[in-house]
Amino acid sequence: MSLRSGIPWLITVLFVGIFTLEFLTPPNYIFGYFYIGPILLANSRLGRKAAIIATITAVVLTLLNLYIPGNEIVEPSTIASRFIAAIALIVTALLSDRNRHYESAIAQQQSKLQSQTQLAQLREDFASTLTHDLKTPILGAIETLKAFQVEQFGAVQPAQKKVLDTLTRSHQTSLQLLETLLDVYRNDAEGLKLQLAPLDLIPLAEESASTLLDLAAARRVHIGFSYGASDFRQSLWVNGDALQLQRVFVNLLVNAINHSHRGDRIEVVLESQPSHQVVKILDTGAGIQPDEFAHLFERFYQGRGDRHAKGSGLGLYLSRQIIEAHGGSIWAENRQSHPGGVTKGAMFGFRLPVYLV
């Protein structure tokens, strides 16, 4: 006999036992409250229909004891107590049914959430695997293009060289995107592993900017440096991973270039504070919409500003991962020109703990 098939018999035995106590004792001894046990058992194991039958039966037997065996005078207080017991049984059945409904809904939501989590994990694994596999043909294409550029397969005409240069840059951009995707998935799954060492942010920022001079020149954008309250170049020492922090500088600078107009100036502000080194990258673009601030550093989020080139929505997300892994913080805000307080451009900044040399 299965456990479920034995439940009706158990409920029957409980009813018989309580019924016996009820009808062998005077009416002022109320054992009807014990019917709560069989009602809850019926509701949880046999469902709503069985619970309704059990509740009606318990209420009828509780009130019937007022007239059977009928050998005593029943006081009004006893009648009131019996009706209170009957109401308690009904309320118990209703609450138990509602609780069963909530538990069923919660179980369905948990099952749905688990399915969604598994599906999301499958998508993440697929994207990560696909991204990794795409690197090989792109690397092969880049090496082949380089071979053409150095004329391993014959002379290259000037017009052909321009085409080869354009193809090489395009493939290198695709490779950088794939590597960023891989890093994002790897960091989410395993955490960001840093190679920490004392380093100065000043030369790191200047080196990062130098790698973007061609992009800035193509957009007619000038990159300048400012050292906060100091008029002179100084040192900003942190305990950091040079490669990862350089990626942050590049991501923020590219973001600023993409939001700048021809002839604009991007300013990199480097400030030393008592407990933190602060970096701010300021542009003079259209600024940030108020409803965008909550999403700027989310994965794959692309702002609605007047960008001159659409990004992947990963640069700011990866930058946040890197800065937070260093124990720092990253933020964005709109700039305000004075007087008048008119919004003009945006500022992306991050701060890292000071390393005392």
C-alpha positions in Angstrom: 0.0 0.0 0.0 1.4 3.4 -1.0 1.6 6.3 1.4 -1.0 8.3 -0.6 -3.5 5.4 -0.6 -3.1 5.0 3.2 -4.0 8.7 3.9 -7.8 8.2 3.6 -7.7 5.4 6.1 -5.6 7.5 8.5 -8.1 10.4 8.2 -11.0 7.9 8.8 -9.4 6.5 11.9 -8.8 10.0 13.2 -12.4 11.0 12.6 -13.7 7.9 14.3 -11.4 8.5 17.4 -12.5 12.2 17.7 -16.2 11.2 17.0 -16.0 8.7 19.8 -14.6 11.2 22.3 -17.3 13.7 21.3 -20.3 11.4 21.7 -19.1 9.6 24.8 -18.7 12.9 26.8 -21.1 15.6 27.7 -21.7 18.4 25.1 -19.8 20.9 27.1 -16.6 18.9 26.5 -15.7 20.0 23.0 -13.3 17.7 21.2 -14.2 19.1 17.7 -11.1 21.2 17.6 -9.1 18.0 17.1 -10.8 17.7 13.6 -8.3 20.4 12.5 -5.6 17.6 12.2 -7.6 15.5 9.7 -8.7 18.6 7.7 -5.1 19.8 7.3 -3.9 16.3 6.4 -6.7 16.0 3.8 -5.9 19.4 2.3 -2.1 18.8 2.0 -2.2 15.2 0.8 -5.5 14.7 -1.0 -6.4 18.1 -2.4 -9.2 20.7 -2.1 -12.2 18.3 -2.7 -11.2 15.9 0.1 -10.5 18.9 2.4 -14.0 20.3 1.7 -15.6 16.9 2.5 -13.5 16.5 5.7 -14.5 20.1 6.8 -18.2 19.6 6.2 -18.1 16.3 8.0 -16.2 17.8 11.0 -18.6 20.8 11.3 -21.7 18.5 11.1 -20.4 16.1 13.8 -19.4 19.0 16.0 -22.9 20.6 15.9 -24.7 17.2 16.0 -23.2 16.5 19.4 -25.6 19.2 20.7 -28.6 16.9 20.1 -27.0 13.4 20.3 -27.1 11.5 22.6 -29.7 14.0 24.0 -29.7 12.9 27.6 -28.6 16.3 29.0 -29.9 19.8 28.9 -27.6 21.9 26.7 -26.7 25.4 28.0 -26.5 28.4 25.7 -22.8 28.8 26.4 -22.3 25.3 25.1 -24.2 26.1 21.9 -22.0 29.2 21.4 -18.8 27.2 22.0 -19.9 24.6 19.5 -20.6 27.2 16.9 -17.2 28.9 17.6 -15.5 25.5 17.1 -17.4 25.0 13.8 -16.3 28.4 12.6 -12.7 27.7 13.7 -12.8 24.5 11.6 -14.1 26.4 8.5 -11.5 29.2 8.9 -8.7 26.5 9.3 -9.9 24.8 6.1 -9.9 28.1 4.2 -6.5 29.2 5.4 -5.1 25.8 4.7 -6.5 25.9 1.2 -5.0 29.3 0.6 -1.7 28.2 2.0 -1.7 25.2 -0.3 -2.4 27.5 -3.3 0.5 29.8 -2.3 2.9 26.8 -2.0 1.8 25.5 -5.4 2.4 28.9 -6.9 5.8 29.2 -5.2 6.8 25.8 -6.4 5.8 26.7 -10.0 7.7 29.9 -9.8 10.8 28.1 -8.4 10.6 25.6 -11.2 10.2 28.3 -13.8 13.1 30.3 -12.3 15.3 27.1 -12.3 14.4 26.5 -16.0 15.2 30.1 -16.8 18.5 29.9 -14.9 19.5 26.7 -16.7 18.5 28.3 -20.1 20.6 31.4 -19.3 23.5 29.2 -18.4 23.2 27.3 -21.7 23.2 30.6 -23.5 26.2 31.8 -21.6 28.1 28.6 -22.3 27.1 28.7 -26.0 28.2 32.3 -26.4 31.4 31.7 -24.6 32.2 28.7 -26.7 31.2 30.4 -29.9 33.3 33.4 -29.1 36.4 31.3 -28.3 36.0 29.3 -31.6 35.6 32.5 -33.6 39.1 33.7 -32.5 40.9 31.1 -34.6 39.6 32.1 -38.1 40.0 35.8 -37.3 43.6 35.3 -36.1 44.2 33.4 -39.3 42.7 36.1 -41.4 44.8 38.8 -39.7 48.1 36.8 -40.3 47.1 36.3 -43.9 46.5 40.0 -44.4 49.8 40.8 -42.8 51.5 38.4 -45.2 49.9 40.3 -48.1 51.0 43.7 -46.6 54.7 42.7 -46.4 54.3 41.4 -50.1 55.0 37.8 -49.4 52.7 36.9 -52.3 53.8 39.6 -54.7 53.9 43.4 -55.0 51.0 45.3 -53.5 49.7 48.4 -55.2 49.0 51.6 -53.1 45.2 51.2 -53.6 45.4 47.6 -52.6 47.5 48.5 -49.5 44.7 50.8 -48.3 42.2 48.0 -48.7 44.4 45.6 -46.8 44.9 48.2 -44.0 41.2 48.6 -43.7 40.6 44.9 -43.6 43.3 44.4 -41.0 41.9 47.1 -38.7 38.4 45.6 -39.1 39.6 42.2 -38.1 41.6 43.5 -35.2 38.5 45.3 -33.9 36.5 42.1 -34.2 39.3 40.3 -32.3 39.3 42.9 -29.5 35.5 42.5 -29.2 35.8 38.7 -29.0 38.5 39.0 -26.4 36.4 41.4 -24.4 33.4 39.0 -24.6 35.6 36.1 -23.4 36.9 38.2 -20.5 33.4 39.2 -19.4 32.1 35.6 -19.4 35.3 34.4 -17.7 35.1 37.1 -15.0 31.4 36.4 -14.4 32.1 32.7 -14.0 35.4 32.6 -12.3 36.1 36.0 -11.0 38.7 38.4 -12.2 42.3 37.3 -11.5 44.6 40.2 -11.0 48.4 40.4 -11.3 48.9 43.1 -8.7 52.1 45.3 -8.4 52.8 48.9 -7.5 52.3 51.2 -10.5 51.9 54.8 -11.4 48.6 55.7 -13.1 50.1 58.8 -14.9 52.3 57.0 -17.5 49.7 54.3 -17.8 47.1 56.9 -18.8 49.5 58.6 -21.2 50.4 55.3 -22.8 46.7 54.4 -23.2 46.0 57.7 -24.8 48.9 57.3 -27.2 47.4 54.0 -28.5 44.2 55.9 -29.5 45.9 58.9 -31.3 44.9 57.6 -34.7 41.3 57.1 -33.7 41.2 60.6 -32.1 42.8 62.2 -35.1 40.3 60.5 -37.5 37.5 62.1 -35.4 39.4 65.4 -35.1 39.3 65.1 -31.3 42.2 66.3 -29.1 43.1 64.5 -25.8 44.7 66.6 -23.1 45.9 65.9 -19.5 45.3 67.8 -16.3 46.7 67.1 -12.9 44.0 68.5 -10.7 45.1 71.1 -8.2 48.7 70.6 -9.3 50.0 72.4 -12.3 52.8 69.8 -12.7 52.9 66.1 -13.6 52.9 64.0 -10.5 52.7 60.4 -9.5 49.6 58.5 -8.6 50.7 55.2 -7.1 48.2 52.3 -6.7 48.6 48.5 -6.2 47.1 47.3 -9.5 47.2 45.2 -12.6 48.7 47.3 -15.3 47.2 45.4 -18.2 43.7 45.5 -16.7 43.8 49.1 -15.7 45.1 50.1 -19.2 42.0 48.4 -20.6 39.9 50.7 -18.3 41.7 53.8 -19.6 41.2 52.7 -23.2 37.5 51.8 -22.7 36.7 55.2 -21.1 38.7 57.1 -23.7 37.1 55.3 -26.6 33.7 56.0 -25.0 34.6 59.7 -24.7 35.8 59.8 -28.3 32.7 58.2 -29.6 30.6 60.9 -27.9 32.7 63.8 -29.0 32.1 66.1 -32.0 34.8 67.2 -34.4 37.1 69.7 -32.9 36.1 68.7 -29.3 38.6 68.2 -26.5 38.7 65.3 -24.1 40.4 66.0 -20.8 42.0 63.4 -18.6 42.1 64.6 -15.0 44.4 62.8 -12.6 44.1 63.8 -9.0 45.8 62.5 -5.8 43.7 62.5 -2.7 44.7 61.4 0.9 43.2 57.9 0.6 42.4 57.5 -3.1 43.9 58.2 -6.6 41.1 59.7 -8.8 40.9 59.6 -12.6 38.3 61.6 -14.5 37.7 61.6 -18.2 35.6 64.5 -19.4 34.1 65.0 -22.8 32.0 67.8 -24.3 29.3 65.6 -26.0 25.5 65.7 -25.4 25.8 64.3 -21.8 23.9 61.4 -20.2 20.1 61.1 -20.0 18.8 60.9 -16.4 17.2 57.5 -16.9 20.5 56.1 -18.3 22.6 56.4 -15.1 21.2 53.2 -13.5 22.1 51.2 -16.6 25.4 52.7 -17.8 27.6 49.9 -16.4 25.3 47.0 -17.2 26.4 44.3 -19.6 25.4 45.0 -23.3 23.8 48.3 -22.5 24.2 50.9 -25.2 23.3 54.5 -24.5 20.9 56.6 -26.6 23.4 59.5 -27.0 24.8 60.9 -30.3 27.6 58.4 -30.5 29.6 58.5 -33.7 30.2 54.8 -33.5 28.1 52.1 -31.8 29.9 50.1 -29.2 29.3 46.6 -27.9 27.9 47.6 -24.6 30.7 45.7 -22.8 33.5 48.3 -22.3 31.9 50.1 -19.3 30.7 46.8 -17.9 34.2 45.3 -18.1 35.7 48.5 -16.7 33.4 48.2 -13.6 34.5 44.6 -13.1 38.1 45.6 -13.2 37.8 48.7 -10.9 35.7 46.9 -8.3 38.2 43.9 -8.4 40.8 46.5 -7.4 38.7 47.6 -4.4 37.8 50.9 -6.2 34.6 52.5 -7.5 33.6 53.8 -10.9 30.8 56.4 -11.7 29.5 58.8 -14.2 27.8 62.2 -14.1 27.0 65.1 -16.3 29.2 68.1 -16.5 27.8 71.6 -15.9 29.2 74.7 -17.4 29.1 78.0 -15.4 27.5 80.4 -15.3 23.9 79.1 -15.9 24.5 75.4 -15.0 23.8 74.2 -18.5 24.7 70.5 -19.0 27.5 70.1 -21.5 29.2 66.7 -21.8 29.8 63.9 -19.4 32.4 62.8 -16.9 33.4 59.2 -16.3 35.6 58.7 -13.3 37.1 56.0 -11.0 39.0 56.0 -7.8 41.5 53.4 -6.5 43.1 53.1 -3.0 46.4 54.9 -2.6 49.5 52.7 -2.5 52.0 54.2 -0.2 55.4 53.9 -1.8 
